[in-house]
Amino acid sequence: QVQVVESGGGLVQAGGSLRLSCAASGSIFRINSMVWYRQAPGKQRELVAALTNDDNENYADFVKGRFTISRGNAKNTVFLQMNSLKPEDTAVYYCAAMGVYRSGSVLRRDYWGQGTQVTVSS
């Protein structure tokens, strides 16, 4: 089985920073992309940032220049560095391993973490 675990959320004042971590583990052969989403209360889940297997980065317009997605030294880990946080960034942040090929399988599927709460106070 494949597991995705996020960590690093918390409470921070507006203008502050947080770094979220995400690790995918299990019998993984390849992951096409690692993606951060977020969901605020009463709102739909939205894409925040993505990092492809060939290191292409993509960001939602509302985080460009403030958030950075990067790959960790450990295999299948990514970070989301969040700077200049705003109250509207308050949400549960989810990490997803998209397009995962497990070892010995030609099938692919997506795996999601449980989410980590980020709260930005004004």
Buried (B, 14 or more C-beta within 10 A) or exposed (E): EBEBBBEBBEEBEEEBEBBBBBBBBBEBEEBBBBBBBBBBEEEEBEBBBBBBEEEEEBBBEEBEEBBBBBBEEEEBBBBBBBBEBBEEBBBBBBBBBBBBBBEEEEEBEBBBBEBBEBBBEE
